[in-house]
């Protein structure tokens, strides 16, 4: 690694190598939004052959690059048709974890909406079991996911201090889960998700996310479940301000979640409240631009929050849907905002403070970043 340049405005191939090789933490990634295009196409072909869908109709939808926020949610409905059986959920979890690990994401908080689907004999619980099976079936990299030594099959050995994240060594990744409440859900369904999260705490479920189409649903529908989750000590992150809904933004900030995602459509009053509460913001640059939540990177709130030293972390949101990766998000931040390798390495390292895993994991991640930092000097 070479940290010669502090402010590259154009990222070269070797810059890209740097962003890939740098350790990173990913705190805002939706499982079904992170599926490889090749996997979606393969699944669509199978369902096409079975006559469930018309392959040629969905092929261009999967491969389309620019989508409005509305089209993104239509795509998710299609993706869910392709992925929602136990075997496929296991497969995509395995692939998504391997993909993040392959670009040196050393800590991944993966979020997914537990789904009930009677036609597949699927309950929210069995959906999550399929996710866990996906994690256990990862072989290409070492996965550390259970916080306690409850199950001999789970890797609980911590990443050793001498491990490096470059070159030929095996990739290693910590994985934790957030269970998402979809804004289309009822209070009861949201409560079921929170109870499931509590049941699965020992398997690495650390919190709850509220997501889904931001123009659907009411804050008050989810509040009882979110309050219960908060009382029970689950960590909470909310999709907040993806569309202008000022009343909801204020109520969400007053709730004091441990993080929020996006924060695109804030007014002055919202910024003031956010900054005084110091709630970390998960920033998803490509997603915000592609969905037109922000019209251009020149006016992205990253700059103001970064300059104000407000806690922020770069994330992918949906690396499959938006054809991105966490390394590309760092590269984009570098070229768009004139930030150098040192600054962005520090930004990535700061992410350790905002993860929902315990202090032991934070310590391990700090060791990893400290060891990588030596290569900056
Ligand atoms: C809000 C989003 C989202 O849970 O099936 N999701 N919610 N805003 C976004 N920004 C573009 N991207 C993804 O993953 C897909 C689900 O995550 C939420 C939506 O509810 C989507 O259906 P899972 O694994």
Boltz pocket constraint, residues with backbone or C-beta under 6 A from the ligand:
constraints:
  - pocket:
      binder: B
      contacts: [[A, 30], [A, 31], [A, 32], [A, 33], [A, 72], [A, 76], [A, 77], [A, 111], [A, 112], [A, 113], [A, 114], [A, 180], [A, 182], [A, 183], [A, 211], [A, 212], [A, 213], [A, 214], [A, 239], [A, 242], [A, 287], [A, 291], [A, 317], [A, 318]]
      max_distance: 6.0
